[in-house]
Amino acid sequence: MPTIVVFTHLLLAGALTLMSTPPARSIRAPPPVCLDKKKATAKKPASAGGFGAAPKKTKPKEAESTPEQRQRLDFMDWVSAAGGVVDAVRLADCGGGLRGLKATRDLKKGEVIVRIPRSIILDVERAEASAVSSIWRGAADEIPGYVKIGLAVLYEQRRGAESDLRPYLELLPSRADFERDGGPAALWSDAELAVTECGGLIESAKRRRRQSYAADVRALQPAALAARWTELGLPGEPPSAEELSWAVTVVTSRAYGVGSGSGLVPVVDMANHDGRYPQHTAKGLEEDGKTFVVLATERIKQGAQVCLTYGNLANLLLLPQFGSVLPSQKPRLACKCSPRRHAAPFPTGSCCPR
């Protein structure tokens, strides 16, 4: 069994926190109750195929009926061509509009579920090595790692077909996706937050919103960023404040610990969080630092959802960052229904578009 360094999915004060698995205790959240999570940019629930589904020999790619299905197969091919191993999972409908990863076969304890090469992970190290790093080099204010990755996302998007990460970037949720499906509370308007009548949530969401705009970094204020982007001859139009906020929110809602920092890990970032401890998976870089793996820590049956832990987080942190809560937590979040999805209360697990 590969030896890995395990990280949690935790972004609080601007950096991912290294954390060991909490003491064993079983917490199973009830089924999803709100803000149905829809991964990627698909407008409809996923069909049988998915990121991790093995190509069906009897159904060639040409036979796929929708652009979304073809895009997912192309993405899977891209991951595999880069050296990734994703045949043990598929992107699937997990009920109630919730989408995540499901096992395509029975998995044994200690078995590798997903293997992603470092070459297609967008982490701080890669951001530092890219041309966009000139934006923050020499800046008077320290720029958090998650903001650097967000800027790298915007840079790679603007490179278009020249970016080797294009198949992954095209599947990231847009700001419209976040708005349509609820998304992290940090993106809600003041009026929407006020509907919750929860002071703790409102304070947490506004603090995270301010972080997403890099409000305390002078070099990243709209005029300064635009001028520097143009001066460096970086591709495309300089990012707006709203684009930067979107990119940072994408990073903080899906990044995992990678090495000494954090990073966007294709396929792995599609997994949901259900609050159980210990989780039935472990994740992290292998000792050589070249591959990010997800291991089964117990037997997982074919068709079961494969979840990862985002950390032992309270609902007041889950909702602003990930757009979800766990009803099993006590006390529960004392808020009214989501202003963006009036028909239901808050969600279980991870629910914002991923």
N, C-alpha and C positions, 0 to 999 in steps of 0.2 A: 504494500500500500504506500503511495507517495507520501512523503513528509511535507506538510504545508504549514505556513504561518497563517494563523486564523485571525481575521479582522471582523469587527462588527460594522454595520452600516450606520455610523453615527456621526453627524455633523452638527456641532453645537456652537462653539465659539470660533468658528471659522476654519476648523481643521478636523479631519477624521480622527477619532479617538481609538487607539488600540485597546482592545478589551477581550478578555478571555470569556468563554462560555459561562453563564451564571450557574449556580448550583442547580442540580436536577429538580425540577418541579414541573408538572404538567398543567399547562393552561391552554385550553382549546377554545378559541373564539367561536361564537355562534356564526351561522351563515351570514353573508353580506346583507346589510340593511340599508345602505344608501350610497350615493355618489358612485355609482357603478363604474369600476375601473375598466378602461379600454386601452390596452397597450398599443404602442406604435401609433400610426395615424389612420388606421382603418376606421371607417365610418360604421361598419357592421360587425357583429360578433364573428369571431374567427370560425372558419370551417375546419374540416378534419386535419388539413395540412398545417404545418407550423414551422417555426425557426428550426426546431430540433428534430422534426419528423424526417425519417429516412425517405428518400425519393421512392415513389411507387413505380416499379418497373412496368406495371400494366397501365399506368396513366402518365404519358409523356407530358412535358411541360406545356406543349402547345394546347393540350386539352383543358388546361385550367381556364375557368370561365371568367375570372375577374382579374383586373390589374393588381389588386391587393394580393391575391393568391400567387400570381406570377412573381410579384416583388418579394414575397416571403421565400419562395423557392430560390430565387436569384440570390437573396441574402444568405440563405443556408449554404448555397454553393460557394459563395464568397468566403464564408467562415471556414468551410471545409478545405477550400483551395489554399487558404492561409495556414493550414495545419491544425485547425480546430477540430474537436470531436464533440458532436452534438446529437448523435443518433439516438441517445437514450431518452431524449425529451422532445416534446413538441409543444408549440404554442396552441392553447386550447381554451374553449369556453368552460369556465369553472362554475357556472351557475349564477343567475341573477345579473348577468351582464359582466361579471368579473372574469377577467382573462389572466392566464398565467401559464406556467409550465406543467405538463403532465408527463409521467413516465410512459415510455412506449413499450416497456417490457418490465418484468420483475427485476428489481435491483437488489443485490446482496449488500450486506454491511461491508463497508470498506471499498466498495466499487466506485470508480470514477464515473460521475454522471455527466459532467461537462468539462471540457478542457479547451481553454482559450489562449492562444499564443500572445505574448507581450507585444508583438509587432502590430496588433490591431486594437490594442487598448490605448485609449486617449487619457493619459495620466499627466501628472505635473512634470515628470521627466520629459515626456514628449513635447509638452507645451514649452518648456524651457529651451528645447532644442530647435523650435520652429522660428520662423521669421517674425511671428507676432510677438515674441518675447522682447523685442526691441521697444515695445510699448511701455513695459514696466522697468526695463533696465535703467538704472539711474534715477528712478522716481523717488521723490522725497518720502512718500508714504509706503509702508509695507503692504504688498498686495497679497491677500490670502490665496492659497493654492486653488480653491474652488473657483475663484474669479479668473485665475490664469487659465484653467481648463475651459471655463465659459468663453473667454476670448479666443482660445484655440478652436472651439467649436465654430464660432462666428467666422474665423479666418478660414478654416477648412471648408465650410459651406461656400464661401465666396470663391474658393479655388475651383469649384465645380468638378468637372470630369478629371481634373488634374489631381484631385485628392484621392488617395488610396482608401480613404474611409467613407467615400461617398455612399456605398450601399447601406452602411450603418446610419449615417447622418440623415438619409432620406426617410428613415423610419422613426426619427425622433418626433415627439408630439409638438405641434405648433402651439402658439399662444391661443389660437382659436380652439384647439382641442382642449386645452386646459379650461378655457372659459365655458365651453359647451358641457364638459363632463364634471365640472366642479373644480378639480385641481387643488393644489395646496392652498390653504387659507391665506398664505402670504400674498397671493395674487388677487384675493377678493378686494372689492372696493370698501371704503370706510362704511358706506351705507349697508353693504352686505354683511360686514362684520358686526355692525350694530344690531342686526336682526338676531344674532346668537345670544345677546344679552349676557355674555361671559367675559368679564374683565380680563381674566388670565389669558384667554385665547386671543382676545383683541390685542393685548400688549405683546404677546409672543409673535403674532402674525405681523404686526407693524414693525417689530424689531427685525424679523427675518426679511420683510419687504425692503427695509432700508439697506440691509446687507446685500440684497440682490442688485440694488442700484449702485453698489460700491460708493455710497454717499459720503464716506469719510476719506475717499482716495481722490485727491485733487487731480491727479493725472488722468483719471477716468471720468471726470465730469464731461458732459456732452461736447462743449467747445474744445476743450483740451484734447480729448480723445480723437475728435474729428480732425483737428489740425495735425496731430502726430501720425494718425493713420495715413493721411494724405502725404505728409512729408516723407514717410517711409516707403511710399509707393505700394502699399499693401492692396490686394485685389478688392474690387467692388467699392461700393459706397461705405463710408465710415459707419459703424453701428450706432444706432440711436440708443437713447437711454432705455427705451422699452425693449429693444432687442437684447441689450446687455442683461437686463432684469430677467428676460425669458431664458437666456442661455445659462445664467447662474442658477435659476430655479430648476432647469433640466438637470444640471449637474448635482445639485444638492438633494434632489429627489430620487436619484438613481445611482450615484457613485458608491463605490466600495473602496476599502483600504487596499492600496497597491504599493508595496514597498514601504517607504517612509512617508508616503502621501496618500492621495486618493486618485481614483480614475474611473472612467466609463468603460465597463467590461461588456461587450456585446453578448447577447443571449442571457448571460447571468443577470443582467439588470432587468430582465423581464419577469423574474420570479417574485411571488408575493410573500408577505409577512403575515403570519397568523397568530403570533404572540406566544406560541408554545415554547417551553424550556424544559429539558434541552431540546433543541431543534433536531430534526431527523437528517440534517445535512451539516457539513462543515465546509468552509471556503477559504481561499487564500492563495498566495503565490507558493509554488514549489520552492524548495531550498535553493535551486539554481537561479531563481528569479526570472526565468524565461517563460513560465506558463502559469496561468491562473486556473485553478481547478476547483470543482465542487465535488465533494465525496458524500456518499451515503453513510450515515453513522448508525443506521439501523435498516432493516429490510423495508423496501418500498415496493408496493404492489403495482403491477401494470395498471395504468389508468388513474393512479393516485396523483394528486397535485404535489409537485416538488416545490417546497417553500424554503426560503432563507430567512435568517433573522436580521432585522435592521438594528438590533440592539434592544436592551431592556428599557424602552422609552415610555414615558407617560403620554396619555392622550393629548395633553397640551403641547407636546412636542411633535407627536405624530401628525396631527391635523395641519398645522402651519407648514410643515416640511413636506409631508407625503400626501396630504389630503385624505387621511383616514383616521379612524379611532378603533379601539378594541373594547366592545361593550363588556367584556369580562373583567376589565379593570375596575377596582373599587378605590375611591369613589369614581363614578362615571363622570364624564364631562358634562357639566351642567349647562347645556345649551339647547336652543330650539332647533328646528329643522334647518337644513341647509338652504340658504337663500337662493342657491343656484339649482337645486333639485327639490322643489317644494313638496313633492309627493311622498318623500320618505325621510326618515331621520338619518343620522350620520352612518358612515360605512364601516365595515369590518375589514381588517387587513389593509393591504395597499390598494388604492382604488383610483388614483389619478392616472391620466394617460401616460403610458410608459413606452 
